[in-house]
Amino acid sequence: MIVLCSSGTTRRGAVGRFCGAVTLLAGLVVGGGTAGAGTATASTADSAIHPNAGAHTRIATDRLPVKKIEKILQADGHVSSSGVLEVDIDRTDLHVTGGQPRVRFKDGFQIQHELFFQSLGHGKAILNGDLALKSQEIQPVIDAFIAHGITFQAQHQHLYDLRPMVWFLHFRAIGNPLRLAGAIRAVIGVTSTPLPQHSPPNPQTPLPTRKLAKILGGDATVGENGIVTVTVPRTDRIRLGGVIVSPDLGVSTSVQFQPLPGGKAAVVPDFSMTSNETQPVITVMRHKHWQVGCLYNQETAEHPQLFFSHMFRVGDPVALAVQVREGLDRTAARHP
């Protein structure tokens, strides 16, 4: 399925503008309760949802309160065909360059918070994602995770030569979806992220979106500045924190294309791999001269454990998509 998103449904394409101080949603804690009540830890929240190992044997189809979540977050998102809500919030206050040759990363390309919500039924949801941070924001964000009962999963860079360097902190939580939204909004509030943000009304791109999606075998969206994102789902079953999750919950491979002059593009695949897939993927991509930016795990209590690698290259977008597909063929990714 190819999705060319319009207003209110654009992935990785929110346009940010600063609108002054925002009142944080204090007292909205992940594990339930009211303002002034004790904050539930992530482990407490998890055990309350699935006390037995066999809990949640299938993905719930209950609808998320999407508009209410977006209102709390002050940013709009995109709902996948599996019902997962993704909200991307750009770090429009950061002006980042990276890669070789050096590329100015435009808003909507790589440097954003990514939030994924999946319904678990019975008024519960799982939240998974990561935040893009300046170095001085790392410790306050970790403290805010702890204060709001959010499980801190990983800390790393995605590309090693960003200027300024941007760090990514991954997290997850289970609870009432509105309380999850309130908790992560409070965490974002300790950063200098400009809010609110809104998707562009009519995103356009010079890139051959449908062709890229067909080559990669994924779902494509168009965001601001003509940036195209193609997500290629994994086909195996992933369990996170004891819950079976959708491939759309940030555990699949995504590939971003930023248009450049002369018909070229800066391309960053973020490969999702099991341990036995990492060396075959990295080997084929290095043979094709891709810059390997990192290799890390981004979730805890995950089965099978997944590893992720962001890579970078500039060139013809179609030719580079073909090369990325060769890497994907070494993983349990959906085929074209």
N, C-alpha and C positions, 0 to 999 in steps of 0.2 A: 504494500500500500504506500502511495506517495501522498504526503500531506504538504501542501503549500499553504502555510499558515497566514492568516490575516489578522486583523485587530483582535486582541484578546486571546489569541491562540498561538502566538509565536514563541518557539523555544529558543533560548539563548539569544534573544534579540530585544530585550527591554531597553527603552530609552530613558535614561535617568535624568532627573532634575531635582535640585535641592529645594525643599520647601520648609525650611526652618526646623525647629525642635519638634520632636514627636514624643508624645506621652507613651511610655512603655507599659506593656500589659503586665504589670506586677501582680503576683499572686496566682497567675495561671501556671500551674505546675503539671508536669507530664503525667504523674501517676494519679491524678484526680484531686479532689479536695477543693477548698475555696480559699479566697485571699486570707492570708494569715495562718493557714494550715501548714503543717509540716510538708516539706518537699519530698516526694517519693523518689527513691533512687531508681536508676534504670533497671537494676537487677530485681528490685521489688516489683516494679511495673511489669517486667517481663514474666516473672513467675506468676503474677496475678492473672496474666492472660493465658499462659500455657503451663500450668503446673505439672502436666505429664508430658513425657517425651513425644507422645503421639498426637498432641494437640495440633489443630490446624493442618489437616491433611490436604486441603485444597485452597486455592485462592478465592477469597470472598468476592462477591459481585455487588455488594452493597455500594450505593453511590456515596461519594464523598461530598461534604458541603463545600463545593469548590468556591463559590462566590464569597462565602464567609471566610474561608481560609485566605483567599486573595485579599480581602479587605483587611484582615489582621496583618498580613505580611506587607501590605501596601505595594503589591506587585502582582501582575497577572501571570497566568501560566498556560500550560497545554495539557490536555488530557489524552493519554494514549488510547489505542484501541483496546488495551487490556484494562482500562479504567484507572491507571496510575496518573496522578497529577504531578507534573514537574513545574516548578517555579524557579526560574533563573534570575538572579539579581546581579546586575553588572557592577563592578568596581569602577565606575566612571570617574572616580577621584584619583585613580592611578593611571599613569601614562607609561606604558610598558613597551620595551623593545626586547626582541629575543631572536634566537636562531642564527644560523649562518647560511646565506647572507643576512645581515640585520634587517628585521622587519618591525615596523611600528604596529603593534597589536591594536586594532580598532575596537571600539566598544562592541561587545557581543562575541569577541573572539578570545576564548580561553580564560579570561580573568573575570570570573564571576562566582557567586555562591550558587550552588545547585541543591535544590530541595526536592525530594521525591516522597509522595504520600501514597500509600496503598491501604485500602480498606481491609480490615480483618473481620468485619461483621460485628454485630452486637455493640455498635457505638464505639468500636476501637479501630485504630489504624497503626501502621508502622511508618515511621519517618526515617529516611536514610539520606545522607548527603554529605556535602563538604562546603567549607567556607574558604574564600580567598582572602588572605590576610597580610598586612604589613607585619614586620617582625615585632614591633612594639605592641601589637594587638594579640599576640599568641597567648601570653599568660592570662590576661583578662578574659579572653574567650574560654580558656580551659576552666577558669574559676566559675564563669557563667554556666558552662556545661554542668559542672558539679552542683551549682546552686539550683539548677532547674531539672535535675534528675536525668540528664542526657548522657548517654554513654559515649565517651571519647574513644575513638577507634584508631586514629592514625594521624601522624604529622610528618609532612615531607614537602619537597618541591616537585613540580611536574616537569619543568624544563630547567636545566642547571645554569643557564646563562642569561636569565631574565634580568633586566635593569629597569627599575629597581627589582630586587628579588621579591617574589611573592610566595608565601607559604600556604599550604592547604591542610586544613584540619577536618578530618572525617568524623562523623557522628551518627548515632542512631537512637531511636526511642520508640516506645510503644505506649499508647494511651488514647484518650479521647482526641479526635483530630483537631478540634478547635483549641484544646489545651496544648497540643503539640505545636500548633502554629503560634500560639501566644508565647510559648517557651522559647522557640527558636527565634522569634521576633525580638524577644528581650535580649537574647545572646547577640544578635546582629546589632542591637542598639549600643553595645559597648565598642563597636567599631565606628569608623567615619564613613560608612557606606551611605551615599546619597539616596534618600527616599522622599516621596514615592517614586515608583518607576512604572512606565506604561509601554506596551508594545507598539511598534510603528504601525500606522493604519494600513498601509499598502506596501509591504516589503517587496523589493525588486532586487534581482541579481543578474549580472552578466554571465554567470556560470551555468552550465548545462545541467540543471538540477535533476531532471528525470533520468538523464543518462548516468549521472553519478550514482543515483539510487539504484538503478538497474545493475550497474557493474558490481556495486558493493553488496547488493541483496538486502538493503535496509530501507527504513522509512526516512524521508527527507523533509526538512523544514527550512524555510528561508527567514532569516532575521534581519536586524538592522545592518546597515553598511554592506548589504549583499552577501552576508555570511551564510553559508549553507552548512547544515549539520545533518549527517546521516547516521542513524543508530541501527546497528546490526545485532539483533537479539541472540543470546546464547540459547541453545536447544536442550541443554541439560537442566535438571531440577536443582535449584539453589535454595538452601535453607539458611536463614540468617536469624540468630538469636532464638532458634527453635521454631521459626515460622517459615513456611514455604513462601517465597517471594516471586513476584513477576520479574521476568528479565528486564522490564522497563524501570525497575527500582534502582537504577544506577549501577547495575552489575553486568551490563553488556558493553560491547565495543562501540564507541562513538568516534566519528571522524568529522573534523571541522575544516572548512575551506574558506579562506579569506581572499577575495579577489585582489589581484595586483595588476599594475599596468602591463600592457603587452600580452593580454590573454593568459597570464600566469596566475598562480595562486600559492599562498602559503597554506600548507596542509599539515594538520596535527591529528593523527590517529591516537586514540587511547585504547590500547588493546586490553581485553579481558581474557585472562589465561589461567588454566590450572597449572600446577607445578610442572607437569610433564609436557605442557605446551610452550613454556617460556623459551627454552633454547631453540626449538625449531622456528618459532616466530622471529626471535631476535636474529638468528642466523640468516634467514632469508632476507630480512629487512636490511641488515648490515651489508649483505652482498649487493644490495641495490643502493647503498650509500645513504641510507637514512640515518639521521642523528638520533641516537637513543638518549632521551632526556632523563629517564629514571626507570627503576623497577622496584615495586613495593606492593605490599598488601594494604588494603584500605578498610577492610571490615574485620571485626573480631567475632568469635562465636559463629563462624560461617562454615558451611559444608556443601560442596568441597571448598577448600580455601582457594580463593582467587588472587591472582597477582595482576598488576596493571603496569603498562609501560606507555608513556607518552613519547611520541617520536615527532621529528620535524623535517620537512623538506620543502623547497620551493621549486616549482616547475609547471609543466602542463597539467592541469587538474585531471583530465581524463587518464593520461598516462600514469599519473601518480595513484589514481583510484584503482587502476588495474594492479599496481604493485601492492597496494594495501590489501586488495582481495587475495593476493597470493599469500600474504601473511595470515589473513582470516581463514584460509583453507587449512591451516595447521591447527585450528581451534574448533571447538564445538559451536561454531557460529552458523546462523541460518544461511543457506545457500541461495544464490540468485534464482 
